[in-house]
Every structure is written in C-alpha cells, then in structure tokens.
Amino acid sequence: MTTAEWSLLRGLDSKCSSPTDAEQTDADPNLELLHELSESNFERLFPWSLSRAAVVADLAICSDSDVEYLRSTKDYAGFLEKRLSATDIPSFTLMYMGVAGVQAFIQSNITGPPLSFSPERVLLPEELAEEPEFCRELSKAIIASLSIDGETAYHLIPNALLLAFGKVVLNSSVLKKSSKLETLPWWRARVNFLHQRILSEVTATLHNIIYEDIGKLPDRISSQDSDLRAKFLIEKALIDTYFSYDSKALKELEEAASITGLKYAITGVLGKRTKFQQTDTSQLVVLARSADGGPSRATAKPKTLDLNDDTILEAIDFTPKSTKVQAESTLSTELASLDPGNQPQLQPLDAAILLLITETIKNTNPADGITREEMLPYAERVLQHSVNWEIYTLGLLIRSRIEGYKSRTVERGLLQLQAVVDQVIADTTGADISYGSNNAVSTFLPKPKEDSVAPIKERLLYVHQLSVPTRWELEAELASRWISLGGIRTALEIYERLEMWAEVALCLAATEKEDKARKVIQDQLFHPLESEDDSGDSRKEIEPIPPNAPRLWCILGDIDQDPNHYERSWEVSRGRYARAKRSLGRHYFSQREYQKSAEAYMESLKQNPLNGPSWFALGCCWLELENWEGAVEAFSRTVSLDETDAEAWSNLATALLRRKTELPAQSEWRNSDLDQDPQDEKTNYENGLEGQMVVDKENNKRSALRALKRASSLKNDSWRLWENLLLISASVSPPAYLDVVIALRRIIEIRKDSAGEAAIDVDVLEMLVRHIITSDLESNNPTGYDPKKPGLQKMVVELMEKDVVPLITKEGRLWKIYAKLALWRKKPKDALDAEEKAWRTVNSRPNTIDGTEREWDELVDATIDLVDAYQSLGEIERTEGLGAGEPVAKDWRFKARTTVRGVMGQGRQNWEGTKGWERLQESLEGLKA
C-alpha cells in the first residue's frame, strides 16, 4: 500500500507518516496491526491465530454454545456475527482483520505465493479446526452460501473460509455504525466485487450493493493523494467494464491518466514485422510515457516465452532515428520524440490503465481481427518493461488471448497461457505441476526459484486495479483454448480434474457425444442405479440438491431440447436462477409461442434485470405480439445497458414508430441520447404551452429518428438502417433535411457498386431539391446559390454532382431534378443538357414504340417537355463555360422540330390518330409559327 492508503485507512490526512515509524508503532496498537497488514503477515490479525496481538484476543474467546452452534449449523456467517456483536473490538482493528481475510483469499487463489498458515487454524476455534471432516463440510456450506440470485460459485474454491471471514467482517453491522472508517465503503465494494467475480453471471443484488458503496467514495477521496484518486478511478473503471458500462469506464480511465500524467496515443510507425520484409510499412504501436518516468529498478516477472517463428519477428523492427510517426502533428512533443522500440518504463498505474483500455476495446468492438490488432499494441507496450508481477502477468494473458487467433502466433499463445497457469497453480498451492502422458503438451516449465519471483507485498499492490482471473478460471480458459485448437481430450482432462462437470458435458455435446454428456449431467443430479435392470427414469434425485443443479438442469434441457428440464431448473433454484427462464423463453420463441416466451423472459428479468440480451429478446417478443409500448420499454432498457447495440436502437425506432399512443410533449420518452430537441421546447414556450400537456403528433417520429441516428452511427455499413433513417427523417414535420442528405449519400456509397442508380431514392431527392429552391425563392431576400456558403444548399448540390449524376443511366426523373437544380443555380446550358438526357432515357427504352399506349404517351410527354425546355432556355444567355454570353442554343427551334418529327416518324405506323399523335402535331405547328 502507498503512504496515502496507510493514512486513509487510519482516517488521517495524506501527510501522515508511514506506519514503519518505530515510535508510532510502539505508541499505537493500531499501527502495529496496520504494519502487519502492509507486510502481508495476515495470520497475525486473525482472532484464533497463535501469534495474534492481544488487542484482538477477545474475539477468539468462544463459549461452548458458540462452538456447538457452528458445529451443528455450519453457519459461519451467523457464528461470526454473533461473536462480533459480543465483543468490543476497536473499529479500525476489526476492519484490518476483514481486509486481511480478503487479501489472504486473493493471495491463495489469484496471486500466490502459497499461504504460510492454515486458514482453519486461524479462523476457527481450536477444537473445530482439528476436525478435518467438519472443515470440509464447513467449506461446502460457505461456498453454497455464496450463491446470489440463483448464481453459484465454483464448488471447489480453495480457502473459501478466508473470503467468508472478510466479507462478514467488512459488511458487519458493527462496522457500519462507525463513522471514522473512511475506506470501509471501498473495502466493502472490493470484497463484494470479488464475490461477484467468482459467480457464474452478473447479479443485480451485488451490482446494487457495489455501486452504493462506490457512490460514497468520491467525496472522501477527492482531497487525498492523487495516486489514491487515480487508483479509485481505475478500480471503478474495472467494475464498470465488468458490468458493461464501457463508455463510463473510458471516461474514468481518461481522468485517471490525466491525474497520473500518463501521455499515450495509438498511431502508425514505419517498420518491419516479418524477417523477409524488404520495405518499411506502417505498424500499429502505442506510444506512452509516464509523467515522472518508471520505477528506478526492474522487478521480477513471470517467464516470458519467445515467439521463435521462421517468419514473424519477435518484435517490430522500427525504422531507426529517422522514424516518422503518422499524423505526427496530432501527437504531443513528449510522444513524438519517443523511440517506439525502446520506450521508457511506465509507472504501474499507467500500465494498468493501458491494460484496462484493451478490455474496453474488446467490449465495444466486434470480435474480429481488427479489434485484436487494436488491442495488441497496448499489451506489447506494457510488456516492454516489468513494473509489477501481476501487471506483467495480466499483460502476458492478454497477449496470449490475442495470439490464439493467428496461425503464426497460436503456438506461443497456448504455451504462454500454459506457462502462466502452471506458475499460478504452483504459486497458490506450493506444488509442482505434472500432467498425464496423454496431455498434448509433454514438457512444462519447472517451478521458479524463490529469488526469481516477486514477494506477496508487491503482488497485492495493484491487484484490485487488475482483472486477473482466479486459478480455476485460468485453467478453464486453458481448457477452452485447447478446445478451439481441437484438443478435446486435453480439455476434458482439465475439466474433469477441476470437477467442472457442466463444462465436461458441454465439451462432449460439442463433439456430438450427447449420450455421454447426458450421463455426466445425470450422474451429478441423480443417485446411481440400484441395479442394471433399472431404467434411467427410476433414478432418484440427490438430496440435498447440489448448488449447481439449476445450471446442470439447463444444460440437460439444451441437450434433450426438453422445456421440462428448464422448468425443473427454475424449481430447484426456488425461482432464482434467471438462466432457466431465459432458456425457456428462447425455446418458446423458436416455437413461435411469443406470449409464453415473453412471460418467461419477464420472469428471468425479475431476477436479473441487468441482462441486456434478455431485454432484447423480450422486445422482439413484444414486436411479434404488436405490443409497441412493451417493445419500447424493453429496447430502452437494452440500450441503457449496452449503448453500442445497433440492432436494439433500430428495433426501438420501429417500436416507437408503430406505437399508437401519442405522448404529451412534456412526457416524451427520453434517453440520454434522445432528449427532446431544444427547438421543440422553444416552440412550446413561444406558443404559451410551457408546462401544459400538449400532444405532439411528431413525438414518436422524432424519438425514432434519434434512435435510428444512433443505430446507423454504430452500424455504419448497413444500408437498411440508413434507408430507415432516410425515410423517417424525410417524413417528420418539418423534415430533417440535413439527416436526409447524410443518409442518402451514405446509402449511395454503400450500394452504388451493386445497385447503381437504384440506390437513389428519387422521391426524397426531388423533395430535397424542391425544398432548397422554394426556401430561397420564398425568402425575403432571395440570393440564389452561393458555392462559398456552407449549409444545406451546398450539401445538396455536391450530392447531386458527385454522387447522383455519375450513377444516372435509365432514370429520366433524375435528369429532370438536376435540370431544375441547374436552372436555379443560373446554369441554363446545364439545365438544357439535362433535359435532353432525360428525354433520351425515355426514347431509348426498348419497345417504347411497339409497346402499350401508356408507354407511347410517356414518350410523347417527354418530347413535349423537351420542346418546352428548348423554347424557354434556347435564347437565354449562357453563364457557364467558354460560350458565356451567347444563347444557350441558337438553333433550338430546329432541334425541337427535328425531335418531334423523329418521334412522329417512329410512331406513325402504330399510333397515328391517337391523342398523343395529335399533341405532337400541335407542338410541331407551334414551332412553325
């Protein structure tokens, strides 16, 4: 811990001296305990420890009734609460004890090295600690008690007693009464978040508890050391990332970087990535510099494996000295001067910030190669130097996860993950790792020497700012990696050793061994058959029900496609396991039983309202059932949980459009990104309607438009989303013309190669052109078109000239629209040329003369329109080109007569005497006059 953390733990200001001061240690018993905590001598703070300080001895004095209560009920939380209320331990001392329990649990399951004491001997009465069977049963009871909202923890958690002790103490009513404990909410949030991380899914109960405590901290920390403030922001960003609040997390990381003085940027630098590369190309790299430079000495680090590939270099070979950073003008002087291949050492907190940024990148981008390419430079920047054992370990993990998707790096990624797993298991158990001969990897790294690893104090220093997994999660990740590479047998061995029977069944089912998978699940749920003649249906369920029974029943339901298993899962969880109802909802949705599906999803959301996919599925059910209000609510909740879900924004827009209830203007549905336009509020005020319930018929459309704008920004390459945005922006009153232009241009960009001019919505384009012309002509001071003036007029003109005109082939209306625009721009020559091209598109249609009379009349109309254009534009002076000042067409009368006679000649045989023929004759007579 830093000096500021020491001070804050004591409730003093940041200038308080460190508890290493011998005089203060002798004078204050709390400082003695705080010193033991800082040195990770956790057993000295526990009440039943043989080396305990006298100040905590009274908690260990238990009556026979207390011991018998614990022996009979296995209720450790109740036992400990009873002891806490019966003693008078100082609040600071009690909090230190709880912190010690949390830190010791982390040491034994995440960081290592192995504990130097037995948790049972220091946390249980002596007579109970000597009973191995009782200790095993107590551990099972504690792990079962960790289940929240139907979500269970790993059933073989080592030293769960430590977590239970820390959680009970820090959440005890005794400590909540104290107003002196500045960091108590922080430590409560830490232990509750640790509890959340070891559960299978996010729970609403822990979510609310964690954020309640976090909300109490900013005011307490703001006046403290900047290092402590940065730690808090990073930690909150980690929690926000876990709960999918990635936009908040990014803001917090940016604030933390500004506090620590971290300067960083991801950019391109010339260099070589392969051994045979002849020319330098731009390589993605993260440039980063800490404000005060890195630590003065390099720390111990886990074993790093070399790539050893015959093509890919171990590290990018950057162009020496003359390196030119792309977009260098956007970089600060500190970053632009860095040597990309030899950057200075970072401060640990700065390295933690960079690693957490990779998580936000992963959560807010598609799971594809581009996302991984963006994540890798951050990990590589952290791995350039060793600043902390756990930070370096997490950097290796992130890099190994990214490398698992590339053929050239997949081997190193797997072996590095295996090396980290071996290291963590050895560090947390004290045992060397040995696998069976059937394992695909036959040799592993030996256990490192004691002088080559970091001490526990260093490992725990930043552990709460890092998303370092537990040892069983690491092993499960290794098994999952083996599955992705086809090593099913190795993965099964790992899962079986961990007794992760659900994963074993899923692994077997994925290899089309459903019968074996089914048997694995049934063996965990039912007693063995009494005889071989008994059928499987005669087996009785195990009592008491295993903690993970709800999940096992769901997996059995997935294998058998039997909704009754989902119902049983819900029943055995006593209506708490949300996944059971989600699975049931998914089943009914596939059967098109949308009402039953909606009811199942609503039940699941009562237990876990933080599950965005469930809200999305519920919204889809309501869309199918035409419950537009319900769909609006469901998709609103979806986007509030995940602001990057483009499909949810699009579906929200659909529901808003079809909603029949027109909301009052002052109670319009709102989201942070869909607030009522300021112009709407101004209009209501000017009309004297402020504060009144005024029904605005356009509310639904405006809200839908804002939702579609968000969806299209998230899924920029979906022309259907842009088309919906185009139609809605054109239909609101008044139309959102800027959005119309943007959407129309984007649709053309996406579809022009496949659809050509069909990508252009002619009606909307005509509306646009008509609007800019009429708005200018009807204004008090018509100015015409000014190409130097930015705005809607310029956007429409550029849209026509750059995007529309190059695509026109058969659609004459587009040339007519262009002609109107050209005439308004005072370009009569261009207007007449467009009119001629519009006529040619009609005249060149196949079978126009030999077709129906309707087709003949269309040609007649186009011909007369062209004649009218000749008459109105032919004698006007040109304003564009080399012939400026001359008539647009001196021979316009000759061209007009020639055009009419040509059409009459083509249609004489089929259409002489028709109304269209007579109209052409009248036009020709008029030209003669």
N, C-alpha and C positions, 0 to 999 in steps of 0.2 A: 504493500500500500504506500501511496505517496504521503508526504507530510500533511498535505491538505486533508486527505482522508482520515489520517490519525486525528487531526484536530476536529474534524466534523463528527467523528464517532464520539468524541468527548463533549460535543456541543459547544466547543470553543471557537474562537476566530481562527483564521488561516495562519496567523502569525505565531500560534502556539508552538513551542518547541517539540521536537520528536521525542517519543517515549523511551528512546535509548539513553536519554539523560539519566545517569545513575541516581542523582539526588532526588529527582522527581519520582523515579521508580520506587525508591525506598519510602518516600513520603506518602504515596498514593497507591493503595492496593489495586485500584482500577488500572493504573498504568502497568502494574506487574502483569495483569491478565491481558492487557492490550499488547504488551510486548510479546507474550507467548503466542498471541494470535498472529502477530506480524511475522513471527519466525515459524509459523505453521506447526507449532507444538500444540496441536488441537487437544490431545488427550489430557493436557494439564487443565483444561477448562471444563471438562465433563464431570458431573457430580459424583459418579462412582469410580472415578479414576484413583488409583493408589497414590498418584503424585499430585492430587488435586490441591488447590490452595484452600486455606481454612475458610475463606470467605464464602465458598460455595458448598461447604460440607453439609450444611443442614438439609439441603435438598435430597441428599443420599440417605438420610435417616428415615427409613420407611417402617411403618408398623407391620405387624403380621397380617393385618386385614388388607393393607395395601398390596402386599406381595401376593396374598391369596386371590385378591380381585384380578390382578394381572394374570396370574396363573390360570384362572378359570375362564376369563372372558377374552383373553388375548387382545384386549382393547388398550393398546399402548397410549393412544391419544387421551383417552379418558383417565387413565392412570397418571399420566404426566400432568394433565390439567389439575387433577386433584392435588398432586404434590406441589405444583406451583402456587396454588391458592392457599396452601397450608404453610408456606414458608415466607420469609421476609427478606428475600434476596434483593440487593440493590438493582435498579432497573438497568443500569449500564452493564453490570456483571451478567445479568440474565440475557441481555441482548448479545453480549460477546459469546456466551455459550451457544446461543442459537446460530450465530454466524459461524462458529467453529463446526457445528454439525453440518451446515450447508457446504462449507469449504472442504471438509473431510470427505463428504459424499462425492464432490466433484473430483477430488484427488483420486479416490478409489475407483471411479468409473469413467473419467474423461482424461485427466492429465497424467496420473501417476506422479511420483513413484509409489510403490506399494505402501500401504499403511504400516506403521511401526507398532500398532496396537490392535487389539481385538475390540470392535465396536460394542459387542455384547458385554465385555468385561467393564467397560467404562460407562455404559448407558443403562445397564440393568442391575438390579440388586444382585449381590454376590451369589446367593443361593440359586437364583434363576439362571444366571449366566453359566453355572456349572452343569446345566441340563441341556445337552445338545438337541434332544427331541423337542423340548419346549422352544428353543431358539429357532428351530426350523419352522415350527408351527406359527410362532410369532411373526417370522418374516413373511410367511404366506398371508397371514391376516393383515399385515401392514400393506403389502402390495395390493391386496384386494381392496383395502380402504382407500387406495389412491385413485380408484375409479371415479370419474366425474362425468355426469351427463351420459352415462352409458359407455363412455370411452375408457378402455382399460390400459394399464401399463404392462410392460414386458414382465412376464410372470417369474423370471429368474433374476431380477435386479439384485446385484450384489450389494450388501450392506445397506439395504433399504432402511434399516433402523436409524442410520445417520440422517437421512432425508426426513424421516418422520419426526425425529427429535428437533431438527432445525425448523421444520415447518410448524410444529405445535408451539414451540417456544416463541418464534417470531410473530405468530398470529394469535398468541395468547391474549386473553382479556387483561391479564396483569400488565403487560407492556403497553396495551392500547390506552391505558389510563394515564400513562406518563406523558407529560408534555415536553420533557427535556431531551428526548431522543430524536435528534434532528434527522438521522439517517434511517430510522426504523421503517418508514414507508418504502425507502429504496431497497432495503434488505427484504422486506416482505414481497415487493414486486419481483425481486430476484429469485426468491425461493418458489414463489408461485409460478413464475415463468419457467423455472427449471422443472417444476411439476408438469406444466403444460407440455413441455418439450418431450417428456418421456411417455406421453399419451399418444394413442394412435391417430387422433384427429383433434382439430381445434374445438374447444368447448366454450360456450357462451358464459358459463359461470366464472371460469378462471379469467376469461377475457375481461369481464367487467371488474373483477377484483384487481387485476393487474393495472388496468388503466385508472381505476380510482386512486390507487396509491401513487402512480406516476403523476397524476394531476396535482398531487400535494407537494411535489418536489421543486418545481422551477423557482418558486419564491424563496425556498430555503437555500438553494444552491447558487442563485444569481450573484450573491455578494461574496462567494467563496473564490478559491483559487481557480484560475482559468483552465488549468489542467483538469480539475474536477468537473467543471462545467462541460468541457469537451467530452469527457468520459460519459457523463449523463446523456448528452445528445447522441453519441454513438450507440449507447445502450438502448435508448428509446428508438433509434432508427432500426436497430436489430429486431426489437419487438414489433415495430410497425411492419417491417419486411416479413416477419413470420406470419402476421395476420393480414398480409396482402395490402397494406396501406403504403404502397411503394412511392407514391408522389410525396407523401408526408416524409417518408424516410429520406428521400433525396434532398429535400429542403433542410432537414436536420443535419445531414452529412455535410452539406454546403456550409451551414452555420458552424459546425464543429471544425471544418477546415479553416474557416476564417479566424476562429479563436486560436487554433494551434499555429496558424501561419503557414499551413500547407499550400503550396502552389503546385498545381498539376494540370495537365492537358493531354488529351489523346490526339495524336497527329500522325503525319506520314513523314518518314525519313528515308533517304536513299540508302540502299544496302542490298546485300545478297542473303538469300535464305537457303540456297542449296549449294552443294560443293561444285557443281558444274555450271553454275550461272555465270555468264560472261559479262552481262551489263547490269548495272545497278537499277533496281526498281523501287518504287515507294513501298516501305514496310510500315505497318501499323505499330506504333510504340507509344507508351505512356511516359511523358516527361514529368518528373515530380521532384520537388525539393522542400525539405523541412525548413522552418524559419531559423532554427538555431543549429542546424546540422544534426546528424545522427549521434547515437551513443559513442562515447570515447573508445569503447572496446567492443570487439565482436563477441557474441555469445555462442554457447553451444547450440548445435542444431541437429535435427534428425538426419539420418542417412539420406542423401540425395543420389538417385541413380542417373547415370549418363544415358543419353539417347542411343548412341552407338549405331547410327543408321548410315547406310552407304550413300545416301543422297542428301538428307536433311542435315544441316549444320546444328551443332549443339546450341548455338546462339546466333542471332542475326549478325552478320559481318557488315557493320555500318561503314559508309564511306568516310575515310579519315579526314579530320580537320576541316576540309572544305565542305563538309556536310551542309546541305541547305534544307532546312525544315520547311515543309509545305505550309503555306499560309502563315509564314513566319511573322508577318506583320500583326497577326492576331495574338501572338504569344508575348508574355512579359519578358523583360530583359533577362531575368533570372533563369527562365526556362529555355529561351533561345540560345543561351550560352552553354547549355549542358552538353556533355558528350553522351549520346544515347546509350552507348555500350559500356560506359563507366560512370554511372551517375552516383552522386554522394549517398551515403547511408541515410535512411529515414528514421525519424522518431517512431517508436512503437505505435502510438496512437494514430499517426499519419498512415502507417502501414495498415492498421486495422480499418481505417476509413476506405482505403483503396480496395481492400478485400470485400468489404460490405457493399461497395458500389457494384461489384460483379454480381452480387445477389439481386440487386435491383434491376440490373440489365437483363438477367435471366428471367425475372418475373414479369417484365414489361415488354418483352420482345418474343417473337416466335421461336420455338425450339429448333433452330436450324443452324447451318454452318456460319452464316453471317453473324448471328448473335454470339456464337462461341468465339469467332475471330475477334469480336469486340471485347470479350471478357478476358481472353488470354493475356494481352499486354499488361493488364493490371496485376495479374498474378505473377507474371515474369518480373515486373518492376519490384514487387515485394521480395521475390526470391533472389534478387541481386545481392542482398546482404542479409545476414542473420541479425535480427534485432530482438527477438524473443522466441523462445522454444515453441510456444503454442501458436504464435502468429506464423512462424515458418511452417509448422505442421499443417495449418489450415491452407497456407499457400500451396503446399505440395498436393493437398487433397483437391483443391480447385483445379490445379493444372492437370492432375491425373484424370479428373472427370471430363475435362475438355478434350484431352488427348485420346480418350477412349473412343472417339468417333472418327479418327483418321487412321488409315491403314499404316502410315509410316510411323505413327506415334502410339498406336494402340498397345503395343507390347510394353513400352516403357510405362505407359499409363497404368496398365494392370499390375506390373511388377512394383511400381511405386506405391500403388494402393495396398498391395500385399505387404510391402515393407512397413508402411505406416501401421497397418493392422497388427502385424507382428510386434512392432515397437510398443503400441498402446497396450496390447494384451500383456506383454512382458512387464511393462511399467505398472500396470494396475493389478497384476496377480503375483508378480515376482517369479513366474515360472517361464522356462524356455518353451518355445512353441514347437511342436512336432506333429506333422500330419501323416496320414496313412500313405502307403506307397502308391495308392490309386490316384492321389491328387495329381492334377496336370502339371503343377509346378513342383519339382522334386527337391530343390535346394532353396533355403531361405537364409536371411542374414542372422548371424549369431546375436545374442543379447549384448548390447554395447557395455563397455566398461563404465564403472561408476563415475570416473572423472571425465567422461565424454558426454554426459547428459547434464541437463540443467537441473538445479535444485527446485524443490517444490515451491519455494517462495517466488521464484521467477515464473514458474509455470502458471501460478494462480494470479499473477499480477494483472493480466488483461483478459482473463478467461470470460468475464461477464460481458465483454465487448465483442466476443467472437462466437460464431455459430459452429463451434467444434462439436461434433457428434459424440455420443457415448460409445463405449467399446462394442456393445452388441449391435448398435446401429451401423458402426463401421464394418463389422463382419457381415451383416445383412447386405450392406452396399457391395461388399466384395462378392458375395454370392450372386447378387443381381448382375454384377459386371460379368461374371462367368457365364450366366445365362445368356447375356447379349452376345457372347462370343461362342456360344454353342457348348459350353462346358457344363451341361446339365448335371452330370454325375458329381462333379466337384461342388456345385451349388447345393445339391441335395445333401451332401455330407456336411456342409457348413450349417444348413438349416436344421438338420437332424441333431447336430451337436448342440446347437442353440435351443433345441426343442421348440422351434418356431413351426408348429405343425400346420398352421394356416398357410404359411409360405411353402411348405413341403407339398401340400395339396395343390396349391396354385401352380407350382412348378410341374407337377405330374400332369395336371389338367392341360397345361400349355403344350405338353408333348403327346397329347391325345391318349393319355392313360387315365381316363376318367374313373375306371373301376378302382384302380389303386388309390387315386385321390379320394374317392368316396370312402374307401375303407379307412384311410388315415383320419378323416374327419369323424367317422363313426366311432373309431376306437377312442377318440377323445371325448365323445359325448355319451357313449353307452358302455355298460358293463360288458365283459366278454361273454360269448355264448356259453351256456351251461353244458351243451353237448353239440356235437357236429350235426345232429339231425335237426336242431332248432333252426328256424328261419331268421333272417336278419330283422324281420319285423317284431320278433319276440324279445329282442334285447331291451333292457330297461335303462333309462337314463341314469347317469351318475348323480348321486346326491352326496354332498351339496353340489350344486351346479358350478362348473368351472368358471372363473371370472371371464375368460374369453369365449364362453359358449355363444353369446349373441353373434359374434363375428363368425364363428365356425358354422352356425346355422345358416348365416347368409351365404357363405361360400358353398355350403351344401345345396342351397337353393339355386345358386348360379350354375352348379354342375348339373343338377337334376331339372332345372327350369321349372321348379315347383314353388308356387307362391305360398303354399302352406308352410314351407320352411322359413320364409320371411316372417310370416305371422308368428311362428314359434320363437324366432329370434326376438321379436318385439315383446313377446310374452315373458320369456326368461329374463329379459332386461328390465322387466317391470315398467315397460313403456318409456325407457330412457335411451335406447340405442337408436339414434337417428338413421343410421345406415339401413336398418331393417325396413323402415318405411320408404326410404329413398329407393331401395331395390324393388319394393312392392310397387311404388309409383312408376318406376321405369318399366316394370313388367306390364302393368295395365296400359301404359301409354303405347307400348308395342302392339297391344291387342286392340287399340283404338277405343278403349274404355276410359275416356278422358275425365269423366266425373270422378270415377274411383281413383284414377291417377292423381287428380288434383287433391282429393281428400287425403291420400297417403302422403303427398308432399307437404301438405299443410301440417299434418301430424309430426313429420320429421322436423319441420322448421320451428315448431314449438320447442323442441329440444335443442336444436342448433340453428338459431337464426342467422349465424354468420356464414352459412354455406351458400355461396353465390350460385353454383350450378343448380342447386335445388330451387332457388328463386327463379332462375331462368327456365327450368323445366316447368315449374308451376305457371309461369307466364305463358308458356307455349300451350299448356292445357287450357288456360282461360281464352287464349286466342281461338283455339279449336271450338270451344263452347260459346264463343262470341260474348264472353263476359269481359267487356272492354275495361270497365273500372278495375276489376281484379287484375287484368293484364297490366294496366298502368302501374298499379301498386307493386306488382311482382317485379316488373322490369326496372322500376325506380329503385327498389331495394338491390337489384342486381348491380346496377351501375354505381350505386353508392358504395358497394363492397369492392367492385372492380371497375374503375373508371376507364379501363382500356378495352372493355368488351364491346367491340363494334357491333356484333350481332344483337346484343341486348339493347344498345342505343337505337338500332334500326327497328327492332320489334317494338320498342317503346313508342317510337314515332308512329308505327302502324296502329297501335292501340289508341294513341291519342287522336289520330285522325278519325277512327271509327267510333270513338266514344260519342254517344248521343247526348249525354248530359252536358250542357254548356255551362261552364263555371262562371261565377261572377268575376269581374275583372280584378277585384281586390283579393280573391282567394284562389287565384290561378295556381295550378300545380307548378311547383318550383323545384329546381335542383340548383346546386352551386353554379352550374354552368348554364342554367336555363332560367335565370331570373327574368322578370318582366323587363321589357325594354324601357329605358329611361324616357324615350319619346312617348310611349304609351301613358306613363304616369303624368308627363307634362300635358298631354292632351286632355286627360281626365281633369286635371287641375284647372286648365283654361276653360273647360266647359262647365265648371262648377260642380263636378261629380266626385270630388275628392272625399273619400270616406264613405260614399254610398255604394250599395250593392248594385253595380251596373253590369248587366250581362253583355259580354263582348263575344260576338259570334266567331271571331277570328282567334280566340284564345287557343283552342285546340290546335289549329294550324300553326300558329306561331311557336307553340311549345314543341310540336312535331318537327318544325323546321330546325329549331335549335338542337333537338336530339339528332336529327339527320346530319347536321353540320358536324357534330361531334363524331358520329359514326364514320362519316366519309373522311374525316381527318385521321382516324385510326386505321381505316382500311382504304387507303388512298387508291388502290388499284382495282376496286370493284365498281365497274361501270353501272351496275344495277343500283347501287347505293347512290351514286351521283345522279342517276336518272330520277330516282325518287326525290332527291333533293331538288332537282331541276323543276319537277312538276309541282312540288309543294311551294317552292319559292316563287313560282310563276302564278300560283293560284291564290296566294294570300292577298289581302286587300289593305293597302296597295301592294303590288308585287315587290319582292325583294330583288331589285334589278341587279345589284352587284353580285348576289349569290347566283342569280340566273346566268350571268356571264361566266362566272368561275366554273359553275357546274357544266355548262355547255362546252366550254373549252376543254375541261378535263375529260368529258365523255368522248370528244373528238380525238384527243390524244391517245386514249386507251383503245378506241375501236376503229380508228381510221384505216389501219392496215387490213383488218378483217371485214369491215362493213362498208368502207368507203363513205359515200355521201349519205348512206342510210343511217349513219351515226348522228346526223344533224336533225334536230327537232325543228322542222320548218316553221310550224305554227309559233313556237316560242321565239324563234329568231325573228320572225316577222313582227311579233309583239314588241320585241326589244327595239328594233329599228323604228317602228312607228312611234314608240314612246319618246326616244331621244329627238325625233324630228318634231313631233307635236309639242313637246315640252319647250322646245326652243322657239317655235313659231308662235306659241300662245303666251310666251313670256312678255313682260312689259318692254324689254329691250332685246329683241332677237339679235344674236351675234353670229349665228351660223356656226360652222365647225372651226375650232381653233386647235391645230395639231400640237401646239405647245402647252395647252392647258390640260393637266391630268384630270381624270374623272371618268364617269360612266361613258360619255361620248367617245372618248379616245379608246376605251376598252372595247366598245362595240365595233368601232372602225377597225381596230387591229384584229379583232376576232374574225371579221369578215375577210379582210385582206390576207391574213396569214394562215388562218385555219379553214375557213369555209370555201373560199374561191378555188384553192388548189384541188379540192375534192369534187367539185361540181362536174357531173358527166351527163346525167339524164334528167335531173330535176330542174325544169324551167322556172319554177317559182323562186328558186334561189337566185337566179339571174335577175328576176323581176325585183326581188328585195334589194339586191345590190344596186340595181339601176336607181331605185328610189333614194338609197343612201348616197350614191354618187351625185345625183341631182341636187340633194340638199347640201352637199359639200361644194356645190358650184363647179362640178366637173361634168358638163353636158356631153362631151365626147365619150367619156367612160360610161355614162348612162345610156347613150345610144348604142354603144358596142354591146352592153349587157342586154339591151332589149333585142338586138339581133341574135345574140346567143340563146336567149330564152326562146325565140321563135324557132331556131334551128333544133333545139331539143325536142320540140313538138313535131316539126316537119320530118325529123329523122326517125321517128318511131316506126317500127315495122308494121305493115298492113294498115296504116292510117287511112289510105285512100280506099282500100278494099275492105275495110272493117265495117263497124256499125255507124249509123248516122251520128250517134253521140260522139264517136271519135272524129268524124268529119267536122262536126260543129266545133270541137275543141281546136282543130287546126284553123278553122275559119276565125274563131275568136282570137287566136294568137296572131293571125295575119292582120286582122283589123287593128289590134293593139300595136303592132309594129308600124302600121301605116300612120296611126295617130302619133306615135313617137317620132316618126320622120317629120310629120307636119309641125309638131311642137318644138322639136330640137334641131331640125336641119339648118335653120337660118340663124341660130344663136351663135354668138362668137365663142370660140374655144378659149378656155382659160388654162389649159394644161398642155404640155408638150411643146414641140418646136413650132407648131402651127398656131400658137396663141394669137388671138385677134381675128383669125379667119373664121368663116362659117364652119359649123360642125360638119355639114355635108352639103356642098353646093348642088350636087345632083340628087338631092333627096327625093325630088318628085319622080325622077327616072327610076331610082331604086325602088320606090314604093310601087310604081306601076308594074315594074318587072316582077316584083314579088307577088302581086295579086294575079297577074296573068299566068305566072308559073303555077300557082296553086289551082287556078281555074282550068288550066290545061291538064293538070293531073287528075282533077275530079270530074271532068266533063262527061266521061263515059258513065260514071256511076251516080253522080249527084246533081246533074243539070236539072234545073227546075225546082230544086229544094229551097227551103228558106235560107239555108247557108249560102247557096249559089247566088240567090238574089241579093244577099247582103254584100257579097264580093262585087257583084255588078254595080251596086250603088256606090261602093267605095271607089271603084275604078272610075265611074262617071265623075265623082267629086274630084279626083285627081286631075282629070282632063280639064275641068273648069279652072 
